[in-house]
Amino acid sequence: MHFVIIEAQMPSGAQKTYVSASGTLVLSELSDEAMVGRIENVELVETVISGSQFTPVSGGCSTLIPTLEVSSRDSALY
């Protein structure tokens, strides 16, 4: 099983960690020069990570990303 882990800094300075609970990565190109594709139906859940333990935050945030195009070729995407 693979996870997407996102660390976000809130305007207050607090940091939160989000881990994918579901979703798909579809690659149309993968080489030494580039990775191009999209993620689909990725649900991100606010999580505490301690060692190898992933624990969802009770009452924490979650969000669904229906589709997001990703490309290492186009730095304007980042």
PDB file of N, CA, C and O in Angstrom:
ATOM      1  N   MET A   1       0.843  -1.166   0.000  1.00  0.00           N
ATOM      2  CA  MET A   1       0.000   0.000   0.000  1.00  0.00           C
ATOM      3  C   MET A   1       0.892   1.234   0.000  1.00  0.00           C
ATOM      4  O   MET A   1       1.905   1.272   0.698  1.00  0.00           O
ATOM      5  N   HIS A   2       0.521   2.231  -0.773  1.00  0.00           N
ATOM      6  CA  HIS A   2       1.265   3.485  -0.859  1.00  0.00           C
ATOM      7  C   HIS A   2       0.385   4.621  -0.369  1.00  0.00           C
ATOM      8  O   HIS A   2      -0.839   4.572  -0.492  1.00  0.00           O
ATOM      9  N   PHE A   3       1.011   5.628   0.180  1.00  0.00           N
ATOM     10  CA  PHE A   3       0.283   6.767   0.714  1.00  0.00           C
ATOM     11  C   PHE A   3       0.797   8.047   0.089  1.00  0.00           C
ATOM     12  O   PHE A   3       1.961   8.150  -0.297  1.00  0.00           O
ATOM     13  N   VAL A   4      -0.089   9.013   0.000  1.00  0.00           N
ATOM     14  CA  VAL A   4       0.310  10.384  -0.272  1.00  0.00           C
ATOM     15  C   VAL A   4       0.305  11.075   1.082  1.00  0.00           C
ATOM     16  O   VAL A   4      -0.688  11.014   1.807  1.00  0.00           O
ATOM     17  N   ILE A   5       1.392  11.724   1.426  1.00  0.00           N
ATOM     18  CA  ILE A   5       1.471  12.452   2.691  1.00  0.00           C
ATOM     19  C   ILE A   5       1.733  13.917   2.366  1.00  0.00           C
ATOM     20  O   ILE A   5       2.685  14.249   1.661  1.00  0.00           O
ATOM     21  N   ILE A   6       0.875  14.787   2.891  1.00  0.00           N
ATOM     22  CA  ILE A   6       1.000  16.224   2.662  1.00  0.00           C
ATOM     23  C   ILE A   6       1.135  16.908   4.012  1.00  0.00           C
ATOM     24  O   ILE A   6       0.327  16.689   4.915  1.00  0.00           O
ATOM     25  N   GLU A   7       2.153  17.731   4.142  1.00  0.00           N
ATOM     26  CA  GLU A   7       2.300  18.537   5.346  1.00  0.00           C
ATOM     27  C   GLU A   7       1.952  19.966   4.981  1.00  0.00           C
ATOM     28  O   GLU A   7       2.497  20.523   4.028  1.00  0.00           O
ATOM     29  N   ALA A   8       1.036  20.563   5.747  1.00  0.00           N
ATOM     30  CA  ALA A   8       0.558  21.912   5.464  1.00  0.00           C
ATOM     31  C   ALA A   8       0.824  22.818   6.650  1.00  0.00           C
ATOM     32  O   ALA A   8       0.735  22.398   7.804  1.00  0.00           O
ATOM     33  N   GLN A   9       1.154  24.072   6.350  1.00  0.00           N
ATOM     34  CA  GLN A   9       1.317  25.054   7.414  1.00  0.00           C
ATOM     35  C   GLN A   9       0.146  26.019   7.341  1.00  0.00           C
ATOM     36  O   GLN A   9      -0.091  26.649   6.311  1.00  0.00           O
ATOM     37  N   MET A  10      -0.574  26.126   8.432  1.00  0.00           N
ATOM     38  CA  MET A  10      -1.728  27.004   8.531  1.00  0.00           C
ATOM     39  C   MET A  10      -1.256  28.456   8.668  1.00  0.00           C
ATOM     40  O   MET A  10      -0.117  28.693   9.071  1.00  0.00           O
ATOM     41  N   PRO A  11      -2.119  29.439   8.337  1.00  0.00           N
ATOM     42  CA  PRO A  11      -1.741  30.850   8.512  1.00  0.00           C
ATOM     43  C   PRO A  11      -1.289  31.165   9.943  1.00  0.00           C
ATOM     44  O   PRO A  11      -0.474  32.064  10.152  1.00  0.00           O
ATOM     45  N   SER A  12      -1.813  30.432  10.917  1.00  0.00           N
ATOM     46  CA  SER A  12      -1.425  30.638  12.321  1.00  0.00           C
ATOM     47  C   SER A  12      -0.016  30.127  12.616  1.00  0.00           C
ATOM     48  O   SER A  12       0.547  30.409  13.674  1.00  0.00           O
ATOM     49  N   GLY A  13       0.548  29.372  11.672  1.00  0.00           N
ATOM     50  CA  GLY A  13       1.864  28.774  11.869  1.00  0.00           C
ATOM     51  C   GLY A  13       1.802  27.315  12.281  1.00  0.00           C
ATOM     52  O   GLY A  13       2.805  26.604  12.223  1.00  0.00           O
ATOM     53  N   ALA A  14       0.616  26.863  12.701  1.00  0.00           N
ATOM     54  CA  ALA A  14       0.449  25.454  13.085  1.00  0.00           C
ATOM     55  C   ALA A  14       0.638  24.563  11.863  1.00  0.00           C
ATOM     56  O   ALA A  14       0.271  24.934  10.748  1.00  0.00           O
ATOM     57  N   GLN A  15       1.214  23.386  12.085  1.00  0.00           N
ATOM     58  CA  GLN A  15       1.395  22.434  10.992  1.00  0.00           C
ATOM     59  C   GLN A  15       0.428  21.277  11.147  1.00  0.00           C
ATOM     60  O   GLN A  15       0.163  20.809  12.254  1.00  0.00           O
ATOM     61  N   LYS A  16      -0.100  20.818  10.000  1.00  0.00           N
ATOM     62  CA  LYS A  16      -0.994  19.665   9.980  1.00  0.00           C
ATOM     63  C   LYS A  16      -0.485  18.683   8.937  1.00  0.00           C
ATOM     64  O   LYS A  16       0.141  19.073   7.951  1.00  0.00           O
ATOM     65  N   THR A  17      -0.761  17.408   9.168  1.00  0.00           N
ATOM     66  CA  THR A  17      -0.362  16.356   8.238  1.00  0.00           C
ATOM     67  C   THR A  17      -1.613  15.668   7.724  1.00  0.00           C
ATOM     68  O   THR A  17      -2.511  15.327   8.494  1.00  0.00           O
ATOM     69  N   TYR A  18      -1.661  15.468   6.412  1.00  0.00           N
ATOM     70  CA  TYR A  18      -2.785  14.789   5.773  1.00  0.00           C
ATOM     71  C   TYR A  18      -2.256  13.556   5.046  1.00  0.00           C
ATOM     72  O   TYR A  18      -1.218  13.613   4.388  1.00  0.00           O
ATOM     73  N   VAL A  19      -2.972  12.449   5.168  1.00  0.00           N
ATOM     74  CA  VAL A  19      -2.592  11.189   4.534  1.00  0.00           C
ATOM     75  C   VAL A  19      -3.751  10.735   3.668  1.00  0.00           C
ATOM     76  O   VAL A  19      -4.914  10.883   4.045  1.00  0.00           O
ATOM     77  N   SER A  20      -3.430  10.179   2.499  1.00  0.00           N
ATOM     78  CA  SER A  20      -4.488   9.685   1.613  1.00  0.00           C
ATOM     79  C   SER A  20      -5.113   8.430   2.199  1.00  0.00           C
ATOM     80  O   SER A  20      -4.416   7.509   2.627  1.00  0.00           O
ATOM     81  N   ALA A  21      -6.440   8.412   2.211  1.00  0.00           N
ATOM     82  CA  ALA A  21      -7.179   7.242   2.685  1.00  0.00           C
ATOM     83  C   ALA A  21      -7.649   6.399   1.510  1.00  0.00           C
ATOM     84  O   ALA A  21      -7.992   5.228   1.679  1.00  0.00           O
ATOM     85  N   SER A  22      -7.666   6.992   0.317  1.00  0.00           N
ATOM     86  CA  SER A  22      -8.074   6.280  -0.894  1.00  0.00           C
ATOM     87  C   SER A  22      -7.610   7.099  -2.086  1.00  0.00           C
ATOM     88  O   SER A  22      -7.146   8.229  -1.928  1.00  0.00           O
ATOM     89  N   GLY A  23      -7.734   6.535  -3.269  1.00  0.00           N
ATOM     90  CA  GLY A  23      -7.403   7.269  -4.483  1.00  0.00           C
ATOM     91  C   GLY A  23      -6.535   6.467  -5.424  1.00  0.00           C
ATOM     92  O   GLY A  23      -6.053   5.381  -5.101  1.00  0.00           O
ATOM     93  N   THR A  24      -6.353   7.044  -6.609  1.00  0.00           N
ATOM     94  CA  THR A  24      -5.615   6.377  -7.672  1.00  0.00           C
ATOM     95  C   THR A  24      -4.632   7.349  -8.308  1.00  0.00           C
ATOM     96  O   THR A  24      -4.961   8.514  -8.531  1.00  0.00           O
ATOM     97  N   LEU A  25      -3.432   6.874  -8.597  1.00  0.00           N
ATOM     98  CA  LEU A  25      -2.447   7.614  -9.371  1.00  0.00           C
ATOM     99  C   LEU A  25      -2.381   6.967 -10.744  1.00  0.00           C
ATOM    100  O   LEU A  25      -2.078   5.780 -10.862  1.00  0.00           O
ATOM    101  N   VAL A  26      -2.667   7.752 -11.788  1.00  0.00           N
ATOM    102  CA  VAL A  26      -2.634   7.259 -13.166  1.00  0.00           C
ATOM    103  C   VAL A  26      -1.481   7.967 -13.872  1.00  0.00           C
ATOM    104  O   VAL A  26      -1.517   9.185 -14.045  1.00  0.00           O
ATOM    105  N   LEU A  27      -0.461   7.216 -14.282  1.00  0.00           N
ATOM    106  CA  LEU A  27       0.689   7.806 -14.957  1.00  0.00           C
ATOM    107  C   LEU A  27       0.579   7.612 -16.456  1.00  0.00           C
ATOM    108  O   LEU A  27       0.332   6.504 -16.932  1.00  0.00           O
ATOM    109  N   SER A  28       0.765   8.698 -17.201  1.00  0.00           N
ATOM    110  CA  SER A  28       0.811   8.603 -18.658  1.00  0.00           C
ATOM    111  C   SER A  28       2.250   8.614 -19.157  1.00  0.00           C
ATOM    112  O   SER A  28       2.520   8.239 -20.298  1.00  0.00           O
ATOM    113  N   GLU A  29       3.179   9.048 -18.294  1.00  0.00           N
ATOM    114  CA  GLU A  29       4.599   9.034 -18.642  1.00  0.00           C
ATOM    115  C   GLU A  29       5.420   8.924 -17.363  1.00  0.00           C
ATOM    116  O   GLU A  29       5.161   9.616 -16.378  1.00  0.00           O
ATOM    117  N   LEU A  30       6.401   8.054 -17.396  1.00  0.00           N
ATOM    118  CA  LEU A  30       7.330   7.923 -16.279  1.00  0.00           C
ATOM    119  C   LEU A  30       8.696   7.576 -16.850  1.00  0.00           C
ATOM    120  O   LEU A  30       8.876   6.519 -17.454  1.00  0.00           O
ATOM    121  N   SER A  31       9.656   8.475 -16.654  1.00  0.00           N
ATOM    122  CA  SER A  31      11.004   8.261 -17.176  1.00  0.00           C
ATOM    123  C   SER A  31      11.991   8.952 -16.243  1.00  0.00           C
ATOM    124  O   SER A  31      11.602   9.524 -15.225  1.00  0.00           O
ATOM    125  N   ASP A  32      13.275   8.893 -16.601  1.00  0.00           N
ATOM    126  CA  ASP A  32      14.287   9.593 -15.813  1.00  0.00           C
ATOM    127  C   ASP A  32      14.108  11.103 -15.896  1.00  0.00           C
ATOM    128  O   ASP A  32      14.575  11.833 -15.022  1.00  0.00           O
ATOM    129  N   GLU A  33      13.431  11.581 -16.949  1.00  0.00           N
ATOM    130  CA  GLU A  33      13.259  13.014 -17.170  1.00  0.00           C
ATOM    131  C   GLU A  33      11.937  13.569 -16.654  1.00  0.00           C
ATOM    132  O   GLU A  33      11.847  14.760 -16.356  1.00  0.00           O
ATOM    133  N   ALA A  34      10.912  12.730 -16.542  1.00  0.00           N
ATOM    134  CA  ALA A  34       9.593  13.293 -16.213  1.00  0.00           C
ATOM    135  C   ALA A  34       8.652  12.268 -15.601  1.00  0.00           C
ATOM    136  O   ALA A  34       8.780  11.060 -15.803  1.00  0.00           O
ATOM    137  N   MET A  35       7.702  12.805 -14.845  1.00  0.00           N
ATOM    138  CA  MET A  35       6.552  12.039 -14.376  1.00  0.00           C
ATOM    139  C   MET A  35       5.328  12.876 -14.716  1.00  0.00           C
ATOM    140  O   MET A  35       5.218  14.027 -14.295  1.00  0.00           O
ATOM    141  N   VAL A  36       4.411  12.294 -15.478  1.00  0.00           N
ATOM    142  CA  VAL A  36       3.210  13.005 -15.918  1.00  0.00           C
ATOM    143  C   VAL A  36       2.016  12.102 -15.676  1.00  0.00           C
ATOM    144  O   VAL A  36       2.069  10.904 -15.954  1.00  0.00           O
ATOM    145  N   GLY A  37       0.953  12.669 -15.165  1.00  0.00           N
ATOM    146  CA  GLY A  37      -0.255  11.879 -14.944  1.00  0.00           C
ATOM    147  C   GLY A  37      -1.286  12.666 -14.166  1.00  0.00           C
ATOM    148  O   GLY A  37      -1.359  13.891 -14.260  1.00  0.00           O
ATOM    149  N   ARG A  38      -2.087  11.938 -13.390  1.00  0.00           N
ATOM    150  CA  ARG A  38      -3.118  12.588 -12.591  1.00  0.00           C
ATOM    151  C   ARG A  38      -3.431  11.718 -11.376  1.00  0.00           C
ATOM    152  O   ARG A  38      -3.207  10.507 -11.379  1.00  0.00           O
ATOM    153  N   ILE A  39      -3.951  12.365 -10.345  1.00  0.00           N
ATOM    154  CA  ILE A  39      -4.497  11.619  -9.223  1.00  0.00           C
ATOM    155  C   ILE A  39      -6.008  11.769  -9.290  1.00  0.00           C
ATOM    156  O   ILE A  39      -6.528  12.813  -9.683  1.00  0.00           O
ATOM    157  N   GLU A  40      -6.697  10.714  -8.903  1.00  0.00           N
ATOM    158  CA  GLU A  40      -8.157  10.692  -8.988  1.00  0.00           C
ATOM    159  C   GLU A  40      -8.747  10.219  -7.669  1.00  0.00           C
ATOM    160  O   GLU A  40      -8.256   9.272  -7.056  1.00  0.00           O
ATOM    161  N   ASN A  41      -9.805  10.893  -7.246  1.00  0.00           N
ATOM    162  CA  ASN A  41     -10.578  10.487  -6.066  1.00  0.00           C
ATOM    163  C   ASN A  41      -9.701  10.247  -4.838  1.00  0.00           C
ATOM    164  O   ASN A  41      -9.854   9.249  -4.134  1.00  0.00           O
ATOM    165  N   VAL A  42      -8.784  11.179  -4.597  1.00  0.00           N
ATOM    166  CA  VAL A  42      -7.907  11.070  -3.434  1.00  0.00           C
ATOM    167  C   VAL A  42      -8.583  11.736  -2.240  1.00  0.00           C
ATOM    168  O   VAL A  42      -8.885  12.929  -2.268  1.00  0.00           O
ATOM    169  N   GLU A  43      -8.813  10.956  -1.203  1.00  0.00           N
ATOM    170  CA  GLU A  43      -9.355  11.487   0.044  1.00  0.00           C
ATOM    171  C   GLU A  43      -8.189  11.701   0.998  1.00  0.00           C
ATOM    172  O   GLU A  43      -7.463  10.761   1.323  1.00  0.00           O
ATOM    173  N   LEU A  44      -8.014  12.935   1.443  1.00  0.00           N
ATOM    174  CA  LEU A  44      -6.961  13.267   2.399  1.00  0.00           C
ATOM    175  C   LEU A  44      -7.579  13.425   3.776  1.00  0.00           C
ATOM    176  O   LEU A  44      -8.587  14.113   3.939  1.00  0.00           O
ATOM    177  N   VAL A  45      -6.971  12.786   4.768  1.00  0.00           N
ATOM    178  CA  VAL A  45      -7.482  12.794   6.137  1.00  0.00           C
ATOM    179  C   VAL A  45      -6.385  13.328   7.056  1.00  0.00           C
ATOM    180  O   VAL A  45      -5.240  12.882   6.988  1.00  0.00           O
ATOM    181  N   GLU A  46      -6.742  14.290   7.917  1.00  0.00           N
ATOM    182  CA  GLU A  46      -5.783  14.819   8.887  1.00  0.00           C
ATOM    183  C   GLU A  46      -5.340  13.685   9.812  1.00  0.00           C
ATOM    184  O   GLU A  46      -6.167  12.975  10.383  1.00  0.00           O
ATOM    185  N   THR A  47      -4.026  13.529   9.948  1.00  0.00           N
ATOM    186  CA  THR A  47      -3.466  12.358  10.617  1.00  0.00           C
ATOM    187  C   THR A  47      -2.275  12.746  11.485  1.00  0.00           C
ATOM    188  O   THR A  47      -1.542  13.684  11.172  1.00  0.00           O
ATOM    189  N   VAL A  48      -2.095  12.018  12.567  1.00  0.00           N
ATOM    190  CA  VAL A  48      -0.880  12.127  13.378  1.00  0.00           C
ATOM    191  C   VAL A  48      -0.014  10.918  13.040  1.00  0.00           C
ATOM    192  O   VAL A  48      -0.482   9.780  13.081  1.00  0.00           O
ATOM    193  N   ILE A  49       1.247  11.169  12.708  1.00  0.00           N
ATOM    194  CA  ILE A  49       2.182  10.086  12.402  1.00  0.00           C
ATOM    195  C   ILE A  49       3.195  10.009  13.537  1.00  0.00           C
ATOM    196  O   ILE A  49       3.859  10.992  13.865  1.00  0.00           O
ATOM    197  N   SER A  50       3.299   8.825  14.128  1.00  0.00           N
ATOM    198  CA  SER A  50       4.262   8.588  15.199  1.00  0.00           C
ATOM    199  C   SER A  50       4.962   7.272  14.893  1.00  0.00           C
ATOM    200  O   SER A  50       4.374   6.196  15.008  1.00  0.00           O
ATOM    201  N   GLY A  51       6.227   7.376  14.503  1.00  0.00           N
ATOM    202  CA  GLY A  51       6.947   6.169  14.090  1.00  0.00           C
ATOM    203  C   GLY A  51       6.288   5.595  12.854  1.00  0.00           C
ATOM    204  O   GLY A  51       6.197   6.266  11.826  1.00  0.00           O
ATOM    205  N   SER A  52       5.824   4.352  12.945  1.00  0.00           N
ATOM    206  CA  SER A  52       5.131   3.722  11.816  1.00  0.00           C
ATOM    207  C   SER A  52       3.619   3.714  12.014  1.00  0.00           C
ATOM    208  O   SER A  52       2.900   3.058  11.260  1.00  0.00           O
ATOM    209  N   GLN A  53       3.127   4.439  13.025  1.00  0.00           N
ATOM    210  CA  GLN A  53       1.690   4.483  13.315  1.00  0.00           C
ATOM    211  C   GLN A  53       1.046   5.717  12.687  1.00  0.00           C
ATOM    212  O   GLN A  53       1.540   6.833  12.845  1.00  0.00           O
ATOM    213  N   PHE A  54      -0.060   5.507  11.973  1.00  0.00           N
ATOM    214  CA  PHE A  54      -0.843   6.573  11.363  1.00  0.00           C
ATOM    215  C   PHE A  54      -2.191   6.601  12.082  1.00  0.00           C
ATOM    216  O   PHE A  54      -2.937   5.624  12.024  1.00  0.00           O
ATOM    217  N   THR A  55      -2.513   7.708  12.759  1.00  0.00           N
ATOM    218  CA  THR A  55      -3.759   7.800  13.517  1.00  0.00           C
ATOM    219  C   THR A  55      -4.561   9.001  13.039  1.00  0.00           C
ATOM    220  O   THR A  55      -4.104  10.136  13.179  1.00  0.00           O
ATOM    221  N   PRO A  56      -5.766   8.774  12.467  1.00  0.00           N
ATOM    222  CA  PRO A  56      -6.611   9.905  12.065  1.00  0.00           C
ATOM    223  C   PRO A  56      -6.941  10.780  13.279  1.00  0.00           C
ATOM    224  O   PRO A  56      -7.181  10.270  14.374  1.00  0.00           O
ATOM    225  N   VAL A  57      -6.949  12.098  13.075  1.00  0.00           N
ATOM    226  CA  VAL A  57      -7.271  13.039  14.142  1.00  0.00           C
ATOM    227  C   VAL A  57      -8.778  13.031  14.356  1.00  0.00           C
ATOM    228  O   VAL A  57      -9.543  13.269  13.422  1.00  0.00           O
ATOM    229  N   SER A  58      -9.201  12.757  15.576  1.00  0.00           N
ATOM    230  CA  SER A  58     -10.627  12.766  15.898  1.00  0.00           C
ATOM    231  C   SER A  58     -11.176  14.175  15.683  1.00  0.00           C
ATOM    232  O   SER A  58     -10.682  15.132  16.279  1.00  0.00           O
ATOM    233  N   GLY A  59     -12.192  14.303  14.838  1.00  0.00           N
ATOM    234  CA  GLY A  59     -12.763  15.612  14.526  1.00  0.00           C
ATOM    235  C   GLY A  59     -11.888  16.439  13.604  1.00  0.00           C
ATOM    236  O   GLY A  59     -12.143  17.628  13.410  1.00  0.00           O
ATOM    237  N   GLY A  60     -10.845  15.816  13.025  1.00  0.00           N
ATOM    238  CA  GLY A  60      -9.927  16.529  12.139  1.00  0.00           C
ATOM    239  C   GLY A  60     -10.525  16.785  10.767  1.00  0.00           C
ATOM    240  O   GLY A  60     -11.650  16.380  10.477  1.00  0.00           O
ATOM    241  N   CYS A  61      -9.767  17.452   9.944  1.00  0.00           N
ATOM    242  CA  CYS A  61     -10.206  17.814   8.595  1.00  0.00           C
ATOM    243  C   CYS A  61     -10.012  16.650   7.625  1.00  0.00           C
ATOM    244  O   CYS A  61      -9.133  15.807   7.802  1.00  0.00           O
ATOM    245  N   SER A  62     -10.855  16.632   6.603  1.00  0.00           N
ATOM    246  CA  SER A  62     -10.662  15.715   5.475  1.00  0.00           C
ATOM    247  C   SER A  62     -11.176  16.414   4.228  1.00  0.00           C
ATOM    248  O   SER A  62     -12.030  17.297   4.304  1.00  0.00           O
ATOM    249  N   THR A  63     -10.652  16.012   3.090  1.00  0.00           N
ATOM    250  CA  THR A  63     -11.080  16.608   1.829  1.00  0.00           C
ATOM    251  C   THR A  63     -10.918  15.589   0.713  1.00  0.00           C
ATOM    252  O   THR A  63     -10.119  14.659   0.819  1.00  0.00           O
ATOM    253  N   LEU A  64     -11.682  15.770  -0.359  1.00  0.00           N
ATOM    254  CA  LEU A  64     -11.616  14.890  -1.527  1.00  0.00           C
ATOM    255  C   LEU A  64     -11.113  15.693  -2.716  1.00  0.00           C
ATOM    256  O   LEU A  64     -11.633  16.769  -3.008  1.00  0.00           O
ATOM    257  N   ILE A  65     -10.108  15.175  -3.397  1.00  0.00           N
ATOM    258  CA  ILE A  65      -9.619  15.777  -4.637  1.00  0.00           C
ATOM    259  C   ILE A  65     -10.104  14.879  -5.767  1.00  0.00           C
ATOM    260  O   ILE A  65      -9.558  13.793  -5.961  1.00  0.00           O
ATOM    261  N   PRO A  66     -11.130  15.313  -6.527  1.00  0.00           N
ATOM    262  CA  PRO A  66     -11.674  14.458  -7.585  1.00  0.00           C
ATOM    263  C   PRO A  66     -10.642  14.139  -8.671  1.00  0.00           C
ATOM    264  O   PRO A  66     -10.479  12.977  -9.045  1.00  0.00           O
ATOM    265  N   THR A  67      -9.939  15.167  -9.181  1.00  0.00           N
ATOM    266  CA  THR A  67      -8.915  14.968 -10.203  1.00  0.00           C
ATOM    267  C   THR A  67      -7.897  16.091 -10.099  1.00  0.00           C
ATOM    268  O   THR A  67      -8.259  17.255  -9.929  1.00  0.00           O
ATOM    269  N   LEU A  68      -6.626  15.739 -10.202  1.00  0.00           N
ATOM    270  CA  LEU A  68      -5.564  16.737 -10.196  1.00  0.00           C
ATOM    271  C   LEU A  68      -4.478  16.268 -11.151  1.00  0.00           C
ATOM    272  O   LEU A  68      -3.899  15.196 -10.974  1.00  0.00           O
ATOM    273  N   GLU A  69      -4.208  17.086 -12.170  1.00  0.00           N
ATOM    274  CA  GLU A  69      -3.148  16.781 -13.128  1.00  0.00           C
ATOM    275  C   GLU A  69      -1.796  17.104 -12.490  1.00  0.00           C
ATOM    276  O   GLU A  69      -1.653  18.130 -11.826  1.00  0.00           O
ATOM    277  N   VAL A  70      -0.810  16.234 -12.690  1.00  0.00           N
ATOM    278  CA  VAL A  70       0.534  16.455 -12.163  1.00  0.00           C
ATOM    279  C   VAL A  70       1.556  16.265 -13.275  1.00  0.00           C
ATOM    280  O   VAL A  70       1.413  15.383 -14.121  1.00  0.00           O
ATOM    281  N   SER A  71       2.589  17.101 -13.263  1.00  0.00           N
ATOM    282  CA  SER A  71       3.638  16.988 -14.266  1.00  0.00           C
ATOM    283  C   SER A  71       4.922  17.594 -13.730  1.00  0.00           C
ATOM    284  O   SER A  71       4.931  18.723 -13.239  1.00  0.00           O
ATOM    285  N   SER A  72       5.998  16.842 -13.829  1.00  0.00           N
ATOM    286  CA  SER A  72       7.297  17.392 -13.457  1.00  0.00           C
ATOM    287  C   SER A  72       7.870  18.225 -14.599  1.00  0.00           C
ATOM    288  O   SER A  72       8.909  18.865 -14.436  1.00  0.00           O
ATOM    289  N   ARG A  73       7.209  18.222 -15.741  1.00  0.00           N
ATOM    290  CA  ARG A  73       7.664  19.001 -16.900  1.00  0.00           C
ATOM    291  C   ARG A  73       7.288  20.475 -16.796  1.00  0.00           C
ATOM    292  O   ARG A  73       7.999  21.324 -17.334  1.00  0.00           O
ATOM    293  N   ASP A  74       6.193  20.796 -16.121  1.00  0.00           N
ATOM    294  CA  ASP A  74       5.670  22.157 -16.101  1.00  0.00           C
ATOM    295  C   ASP A  74       5.790  22.735 -14.703  1.00  0.00           C
ATOM    296  O   ASP A  74       4.930  22.500 -13.855  1.00  0.00           O
ATOM    297  N   SER A  75       6.856  23.492 -14.458  1.00  0.00           N
ATOM    298  CA  SER A  75       7.065  24.050 -13.125  1.00  0.00           C
ATOM    299  C   SER A  75       5.989  25.060 -12.753  1.00  0.00           C
ATOM    300  O   SER A  75       5.858  25.394 -11.576  1.00  0.00           O
ATOM    301  N   ALA A  76       5.213  25.560 -13.714  1.00  0.00           N
ATOM    302  CA  ALA A  76       4.132  26.504 -13.413  1.00  0.00           C
ATOM    303  C   ALA A  76       3.016  25.831 -12.626  1.00  0.00           C
ATOM    304  O   ALA A  76       2.207  26.519 -12.004  1.00  0.00           O
ATOM    305  N   LEU A  77       2.951  24.497 -12.638  1.00  0.00           N
ATOM    306  CA  LEU A  77       1.923  23.788 -11.886  1.00  0.00           C
ATOM    307  C   LEU A  77       2.199  23.822 -10.395  1.00  0.00           C
ATOM    308  O   LEU A  77       1.298  23.565  -9.597  1.00  0.00           O
ATOM    309  N   TYR A  78       3.420  24.131 -10.005  1.00  0.00           N
ATOM    310  CA  TYR A  78       3.785  24.066  -8.597  1.00  0.00           C
ATOM    311  C   TYR A  78       3.941  25.441  -8.047  1.00  0.00           C
ATOM    312  O   TYR A  78       4.249  25.603  -6.866  1.00  0.00           O
TER     313      TYR A  78
END
